[in-house]
Amino acid sequence: MSTSRRVALRPDEPTDPRVERVAGDEDAGVSTVWRVRSLGAARQLLRARHATTQAGFTAEAIPQGYLRHHPILVSDGPQHDEQRRKVARFFAPTVVAERYTTQMEDCADRLLGAADARGGCRLDELALLYTVEVTAEVVGLTESSVPRMARRLESFFRQPPFDITRRDLGRKPREWARAAVNGLVPVARFWWADVRPAVRSRRRRPRQDVVSHLLAEGYSGTGILVECVTYGTAGMVTTREFVVMAAWHLLRDEALLERYLVAEEVERLAILHEVIRLEPVVGHLYRRAQVAVPVSDGGHEWTVEPGDLVDICVRSANADPEAVGADPLDLCPGRALPPGVNAAGLAFGDGEHRCPGQPLALLESDVLLRRLLARRPQIVREPDLGWDHLIEGYWLRGLHLTW
């Protein structure tokens, strides 16, 4: 019998078939959807360069043509390639290690030192402050209070649910109004309190960060704001949840915890890669086909037609035994993978929209977890698990630790 160590489970989420076509209704504004649970087929679609466009994170509801530089998260084609090439230097593994490790260590020591005085912490709250501070340093949002910025970024996610298969996202006018208020008010506060001071500071004295780069590229204030929201929320939300999830797994498995605490960095990162493969924070990636895209799996072949919506089911793909081997729901650091398959599976995406922040996220998680777990914390209260519609991922709240 296979072993399952996954804790982020959705009972309403099917795990098969491997590739499934769900017919839509064009007259009713409902897309035909391809649900892809095969890791191999998913990689084919995500690597079909310039054949699909971003459809996740409500990208298709964002007005186009107002910004000279379209946001990197939702841009596609040659423009996206150029944007990725230019920001890559901020997230390269060597750059991340050399430029930010000391800052990560200082931040982790300071936050854990304060927790020492209290005899413990609520990890999701500590991880929020930590990840926001690290992300702020990389992006260049260093002219405001980290705790207040964290609250502003958190409030951006209080959005009503939506149905991505529908042209109108399945929202009624009242829900669209609530989405606008819940989104625009925090963004406006984020501009005045966090982004605007950072922009003014870097106009006077550019630094080695994303905001300075955007200014050099001629981005408008609005363009910089949109990119800061993208980098800020991505750096904060996904890494925060992963830190809590990784700590939860390690504290529930004494042998793995002991292995992690004595391991060298390469092995520690292998453990963290395996945790995020098993427990990807973002559970679904969406693309819209712009041309016919062939896809194959297990001897079967299909064609995704222009206009069809592709739903990459990351949790299922990351547990595809044909790609990750036996016991795909077990936690086996260092498992043998086929050539080209990332140790994290599709947890950071793949292809042209693959998340550039993987080295940063794993290193900052390791820096904090190493220091936290060396204190030999005990779980006082298990976390609550829920699901976020905007990123199609899980959240963990209330993991109380004491030491």
N, C-alpha and C positions, 0 to 999 in steps of 0.2 A: 504494500500500500504506500502511495506517495505521501510525503510530508508537506504540510502547509504551515508556513510561519507568517504568512501575510495577515496583517491586522486591519488594513484599510480595505474592507470588503463592502461592495454595494450589492445587496440582494436583488436589486432591480436591473442589474447589468449582466446581460448574457455573455457567455464566454465562447460561444460558437454560433454559427459556422465560421470558418476561418476567413472567408470573403463572402459578403452578403450584399445583395442589391435590393433596396427597398424602394419600390416605385413611388413617384410623387404625383402631384396633380398640379400642372402648370396653371390651370384656370383658377385654382384656389390658392395659388402662391406658395405651394409646397414643393420643395425640391426632391428630386430623386437622390437617394443617399446610398453611398457605398460604405458599409461598415467593415473595416479591415482589421482583423485580429491576428493575422499572420505577420510576423516580423519581417520576413523576406518580402512579401507583397507591399507592406508599409514602406520599406526602404525604397522599393521601385518607384512608388508614387511620390515620396518626399524628395527623391533625387531626379525626378523628371523636370529638369531645369527649364524654367520659363514656360512650362506647359500648364502650371496651376498657379493660383494666386491665394494669398492669405484670406481665410474666411473665419478664423477663430477670433476670440476676444472682441466680438461684435465689430470686426474690422470693416465689414461691408456696410455698416450703418454710419461709418465716419465719413463726413462730406469730403470730397476731393476737389482739388483746384484752388483751395484757399491758401495753401502753404507752398512756397517755392521748393522747400525740401519736405517731401512726404515722410511721415514718421517711419523710422527704421523697422518697427515691429510689423507694420502693415504695408510697407512698400514691397515691390516685386520687380523682377527683371534687372536690367543693367544698372538702374539707379540703386537698387538694393545691394547689388554686388559691390558697387563703388563705395556705398556707405559702410558696408561690412569691412571692406579692405582697409578703410581709413581708421576705423575704431579698433581694429584687431590688436593694435599695439598696446592698448590699455588692458587687454585681457589675456595676452600671451602668458603661458605658464611661468617662464623665466621672469618676465616683468612683474607678474603678480607676486611671486615669491620674494624678489629682491626689493620691490618698492613698498609692499604693504604688510609683510609678515610682522615687522616690529610694531606697527600700529595695531594690528590685530591682537598681538600678544599683550600690549599695554592696555587695550580696551578690555580684553577678557579678564586680565588680572584685576583691573579696577572694579569691574562689575561683580566678579566673584569675591573680591575682597569685601565689598559692601555686603554681599550675601553671607559671608563668613560671620559677620557681626550679628546677623539675624539667625544664624544657625541653619540656613537653607534658603530656598527660593521657589518661586513658581516659574518653571523653566520657560514657558512660552512668553512670559513678560520679559525675562532677562534676555532671551534670544531675540526678541523684537528690538530692544535697545542696541544690542550688539550688532545685528545685521544692518540696521539703519545707519549706525555710525560708520561701519566699514563701507557700506555702499556710498554714503555721503562723501567719504574721502575719495573714492574712485571717481565718482561723478563730478564732484566739486561743489557740493552743497554744504559748505563748512562754515557758513556765516550765521547760523541760527541754532536754536536749542534742539538737540537730538530727541529728547522725550516728546517735545511738542510736535516736531516734524513727524515722529512716529505715529502720533495720534492722528495727524492730518492724513497721512498715507493710509492708515487703517480705515478711516472713514470713507475713503474713496470706494471701498468694496461693498458698501451697504446698498446694493442694487437689487431691484426686483428681478425675479427669474425670467428667463426667456427661452424660446424654442428656436434654435439656430436653423432648423429645417424650413422655417416659414419666412417669407419675404419680409413680413412686418415683425418678425421675431415673436409673434404670438402675443404681443403686448397691446393692451387697450390704451386709449389716449391718456387715461389717468395714470397708468403705469409708466408711460413714456414721460409724462410730466414729473413723476416721482424720480425716475432715473436721471432726468436732466438736473433736478435740484440736488439729488444725492451725489451726482458726479461733478457738476459745475461749481457748487459752493466750496467743496474741499479743494478743488483745483485752483479756484480764485485765492483761497487762503494760502495754498501752497506757493502760488506765485508771489504774493506780497511778503510773506514771512520767510520763505526759503530760497526761491529761485532768483527773485529780483536782487536781493542783497548779494548773492553769489555772482550774478552777472556784473553788477556794478564793481565789485571787488576785482573781478578778472579782466574787466576792461582796463582797469588801472595797472594791474600786474598779472599777466597770464601765468598759468601754472601747467603742470603735467596732469591734466584731468579732462574729462569729457566736456564740461562747460567751456573751458578755454578752447578746446578743439572746435566746438560748434561756433563760437564767436569768430575764430579764424576762417571758418568755412562760410561766413556771411549769413548765418541763421538769424532770423528775426527773433524778437523776444517770445512771440507765440510759439515759434518752432522750437526754441530751446525749452520752453515750458513743457511742450508735448513730449520731447525726448526725456526730460527729467522725470516726468510722470512714468514713462515706460521703464527707464532704468531703475528708478527708485522703487516702484512697486514690484518689479521683477526681482530685484536684489533683496528686497525685504520679505516679500510674501513666501516665495518658494524656499529660500534658505532657512527662514525661521521655522517653517513647518518641518523641513528635513532635519534640522538640529534636534527638535523635540522627538521626531520619529526615531532617529538613530539612537538617541540616548535611551529611549523607551526599550528598543530592541536589545541594546547592550546590557541594560540593567536587568532585563528578564532572562539573560543567558550568561551565567557566571563564567563558563568556559570561554565564550567569545569575548567577554569583558576582559578577562585576564590576558587573553591573546592580544587584544587591542592595546592594553596598557603597556605591554613589554615590547611591542612590535616597533620596527623601524617605520619611517614615514611611508615607504612604498607599500608595505603590507597594511598599514592603517588605512591608506587611501583605497586599497583593494577591498577592504571590509566595507568602507563607506560607499564605494561604487556598487557593491552587491546589495547593500541596504536600499539604495535609491533605485536600483533595478527592480527589486522586489516591491518597493513602496514608492513608485513615481508620484511626485507631488501633483503634477499636471497629468490628468488621466486621459484627455482627448486632445488631438490636434486636428484642425479642420482646414481643408484646402478646397478651392473651387476650380474645376477643370476648365481651361480656356480652349483647349484643343483635345482631340481624341487621344487618350493615353492607354496603351496596352499594359496589362498586368497579368502575371501568371503565378500560380501556386500549386504545387503538387501535381503537375501535369495538366491542370485546368487553365484555361485562358479566358480573359474577359477584356472588354474595351469600355473604359470610363468615357462617356460622351461629354462634349462641351456643355457646360452649365450644370453638370452633376456635382453634388457636394460629396466630398470624401471625408469620412470620419475615421481617423486613425485611433483605434482603441488601444491606448498605450499600455494600460494594465494587462490586457490580454496578450498583446504583442510581446511584452516583456516576460511573459510566462509561456511563450511558445516553445514547447519541448523540441521542435525541429530546429530551433535556432539556439536555445540556451541549454539544451541537454536534459537529462533525466532530473526528476524532482524539481521542476521549474519554480515551484512555490516554496522551496526550501531556501535557506540562507547559506550559500556555499561560496565564500570569498575565494577568488582565484579560479573559478570554474572555467573549463575550456570552452572557448567560443569560436565560431567560424571566422575566417579572415574578414576584416572590415567591420565586424560587429563590435560596437562600443561596449565596454564593460558595464556601463549604465543602461544598456539597451537603448530605448528611445526616450529615456527620462529627460534628456536635454534636446530632444528632437533629432532631426537628421536633414541632410541636404542644405539648400541655400538658407533656410530659416533655423538651422541648428543654433541653439543658444551659445553665444560666445563666452558666457560667464561660467562655464563648467569648471575650469581650473580655479577661479576665484571662489565659487561656492564650496567646492570640496576642501580647499585649503582653509578657508575661514571656519568651516564646520569642524575640521580636525583641530585647529588651534583652540577653539573653545571647548570641545568635547574632551580633549586630552587633559586640560586643566580641571574641568568639572569632575570627570570620572576619577581622577587621581584622589579626590576628596572622599571617595567611597560613599557616595550619597545613597540614601535609602528612599524608596518610593513611599510617600505618605498617602498620596491619592493618585489613582490612575487618571489619565486625561480623558476628557470627552472628545469624541470624534464626530465631525460633521462635514458637510460638503458645500463648496462654493460654486455658484453657477458661472461666474465670470471666467474663472480659470479652469473650470471643470476638474477641480482638485479637492483634496481633503484639507481640513484644518483640525488641529489638536489644541485643546484648551484645558488648563487646570492640572497639569502634571506637577504636583507638589513634591519637592525633594527636601530632605533634611540630612544634615551631617554633623 
